[in-house]
Amino acid sequence: MGRLLYSINVTLDGCVDHRSALADEALHRHAMDGLASADALVFGRVTYQMMEDAWRPPASDAMPEWTQPFARVMDASRKYVVSSTLESVDWNADLVRGDLATAVTTIKAEHDRVRTGGVQLPRALAELGLIDEYELVVHPRVYGQGPRLLDGLTAPLDLVLTGTEEVGSGVVARRYETRR
């Protein structure tokens, strides 16, 4: 069975709004390395559409040169999109409908390393106990607004710290595994 990793940028006050992150070349390189290590990505509709709008060519061609390696990896990545409202997807993607636990368990069985991001879908996956690893990319910033990390969980998650990496600009990636 493959492993599902949830990676998210988070501020010191727990905000996970993508606009709250301090995006620079080091952060994009870190994110690209994570994407490149994955066999597949699982996104909800909002994250998929946000990524597609920014990173699918030709939109990504207008981004700074230092973002192009990330854009190329994102473009080539195998994607699964969980949505009950989209009629179809493309961009190396399959639409996922039906029972979330069954669908994601099947994806994990077909791929060794699966990554997810975003806000709503990861909360549902955490509730189902389907996330094996958490990567919190912590930014030295207090944003003061926006969605909070896994806000609304019905039960606490017990995690074990497995690694720490300095990304640059004061950003630290902390890796945790779910305590089973």
C-alpha positions as CSV (number, residue, x, y, z in Angstrom):
1,M,0.0,0.0,0.0
2,G,1.3,3.4,-0.9
3,R,1.7,6.3,1.4
4,L,-0.3,9.6,1.3
5,L,1.6,12.8,2.3
6,Y,-0.2,16.1,3.0
7,S,2.0,19.1,2.3
8,I,0.9,22.6,3.1
9,N,2.4,26.0,3.7
10,V,1.3,27.4,7.1
11,T,2.0,30.6,9.0
12,L,2.9,30.7,12.7
13,D,-0.8,31.4,13.5
14,G,-1.9,28.4,11.5
15,C,-3.2,30.1,8.3
16,V,-3.0,27.9,5.2
17,D,-4.3,30.5,2.7
18,H,-1.9,30.2,-0.3
19,R,-1.5,34.0,-0.4
20,S,-0.1,34.0,3.1
21,A,3.1,32.1,2.1
22,L,6.4,33.8,1.4
23,A,7.0,32.4,-2.1
24,D,10.6,32.6,-3.3
25,E,13.0,30.4,-5.3
26,A,14.0,28.2,-2.4
27,L,10.3,27.5,-1.5
28,H,9.5,26.6,-5.2
29,R,12.6,24.3,-5.3
30,H,11.5,22.5,-2.2
31,A,7.9,22.2,-3.5
32,M,9.2,20.9,-6.9
33,D,11.4,18.3,-5.2
34,G,8.3,17.1,-3.3
35,L,6.2,16.9,-6.4
36,A,8.9,15.1,-8.3
37,S,9.1,12.5,-5.6
38,A,5.4,11.7,-5.9
39,D,3.8,9.1,-8.2
40,A,0.5,10.9,-8.1
41,L,-1.3,14.0,-6.7
42,V,-4.8,14.1,-5.2
43,F,-6.5,17.5,-5.3
44,G,-9.9,18.8,-4.5
45,R,-11.6,21.0,-7.1
46,V,-10.5,24.3,-5.7
47,T,-6.8,23.3,-5.5
48,Y,-6.8,21.7,-8.9
49,Q,-8.4,24.7,-10.6
50,M,-6.0,27.1,-8.7
51,M,-3.0,25.0,-9.8
52,E,-4.3,24.6,-13.4
53,D,-4.8,28.4,-13.7
54,A,-1.3,29.2,-12.6
55,W,0.9,26.2,-13.7
56,R,-0.6,24.8,-16.8
57,P,1.0,26.1,-20.0
58,P,0.7,28.7,-21.4
59,A,-0.2,30.4,-18.1
60,S,3.0,29.1,-16.5
61,D,5.1,30.5,-19.3
62,A,4.4,34.0,-18.0
63,M,5.8,33.1,-14.5
64,P,9.3,34.0,-13.4
65,E,12.1,31.9,-14.8
66,W,13.0,30.4,-11.4
67,T,9.4,28.9,-11.2
68,Q,9.7,27.0,-14.4
69,P,11.1,23.8,-13.0
70,F,8.1,23.7,-10.6
71,A,5.8,24.4,-13.5
72,R,7.2,21.6,-15.6
73,V,6.9,19.0,-12.8
74,M,3.4,20.1,-11.9
75,D,2.4,20.0,-15.6
76,A,3.7,16.5,-16.0
77,S,2.4,15.1,-12.7
78,R,-0.4,12.5,-12.6
79,K,-3.4,14.0,-11.0
80,Y,-6.6,12.8,-9.4
81,V,-9.3,15.4,-8.8
82,V,-12.0,14.8,-6.1
83,S,-15.1,16.7,-7.1
84,S,-18.9,16.3,-7.3
85,T,-19.3,19.5,-9.3
86,L,-16.8,19.3,-12.2
87,E,-18.1,17.6,-15.3
88,S,-14.6,16.6,-16.5
89,V,-10.9,17.2,-16.1
90,D,-7.8,16.9,-18.2
91,W,-4.2,18.0,-17.7
92,N,-3.0,14.5,-16.9
93,A,-6.0,14.1,-14.5
94,D,-8.8,11.8,-13.7
95,L,-12.0,12.8,-12.0
96,V,-12.7,11.0,-8.7
97,R,-16.3,10.6,-7.6
98,G,-18.1,8.3,-5.1
99,D,-16.9,7.2,-1.7
100,L,-13.8,9.1,-0.8
101,A,-12.3,6.4,1.4
102,T,-12.6,3.8,-1.3
103,A,-11.3,6.0,-4.0
104,V,-8.2,7.2,-2.1
105,T,-7.5,3.7,-0.8
106,T,-7.5,2.5,-4.4
107,I,-5.2,5.4,-5.5
108,K,-2.8,4.5,-2.7
109,A,-2.9,0.8,-3.7
110,E,-1.9,1.8,-7.3
111,H,0.9,4.3,-6.4
112,D,3.7,4.2,-3.9
113,R,4.0,7.9,-3.1
114,V,0.9,10.1,-3.3
115,R,0.7,13.8,-2.3
116,T,-2.1,16.1,-1.5
117,G,-2.5,19.7,-0.6
118,G,-5.2,22.3,-0.1
119,V,-7.6,22.8,2.8
120,Q,-10.9,21.0,2.6
121,L,-10.0,17.7,1.0
122,P,-7.0,17.0,3.4
123,R,-9.3,17.6,6.4
124,A,-11.7,14.9,5.1
125,L,-8.8,12.6,4.4
126,A,-7.4,13.2,7.9
127,E,-10.8,12.4,9.4
128,L,-10.8,9.1,7.5
129,G,-7.3,8.3,8.7
130,L,-5.9,8.1,5.2
131,I,-3.0,10.6,5.6
132,D,0.2,8.8,6.5
133,E,2.6,11.8,6.6
134,Y,2.2,15.5,7.2
135,E,4.7,18.1,5.9
136,L,4.1,21.5,7.4
137,V,6.1,24.2,5.6
138,V,6.1,26.8,8.4
139,H,6.6,30.4,7.4
140,P,7.9,33.0,9.9
141,R,4.8,35.1,9.5
142,V,1.5,35.8,11.4
143,Y,-1.2,36.4,8.8
144,G,-4.1,37.1,11.2
145,Q,-6.8,35.8,8.9
146,G,-7.8,33.0,6.5
147,P,-8.4,29.3,6.8
148,R,-6.6,27.5,9.6
149,L,-4.7,24.2,9.4
150,L,-7.2,21.3,9.4
151,D,-9.8,23.5,11.1
152,G,-12.9,21.6,12.1
153,L,-11.4,18.2,12.8
154,T,-13.7,16.2,15.1
155,A,-10.8,14.5,16.9
156,P,-7.2,15.3,17.6
157,L,-4.4,13.9,15.4
158,D,-1.5,12.4,17.2
159,L,1.7,12.8,15.2
160,V,5.4,12.0,15.6
161,L,8.1,14.4,14.3
162,T,10.2,12.6,11.7
163,G,12.3,15.4,10.2
164,T,13.0,19.0,9.9
165,E,14.5,20.9,7.0
166,E,15.5,24.6,6.7
167,V,14.1,25.7,3.3
168,G,15.4,29.3,3.4
169,S,14.2,32.7,4.3
170,G,13.3,31.4,7.7
171,V,10.9,28.8,6.4
172,V,11.2,25.4,8.0
173,A,9.6,22.2,6.7
174,R,8.6,19.8,9.5
175,R,7.7,16.2,8.7
176,Y,5.4,14.2,10.9
177,E,3.9,10.7,10.6
178,T,0.6,9.7,12.0
179,R,0.9,7.8,15.3
180,R,-0.9,4.5,14.8
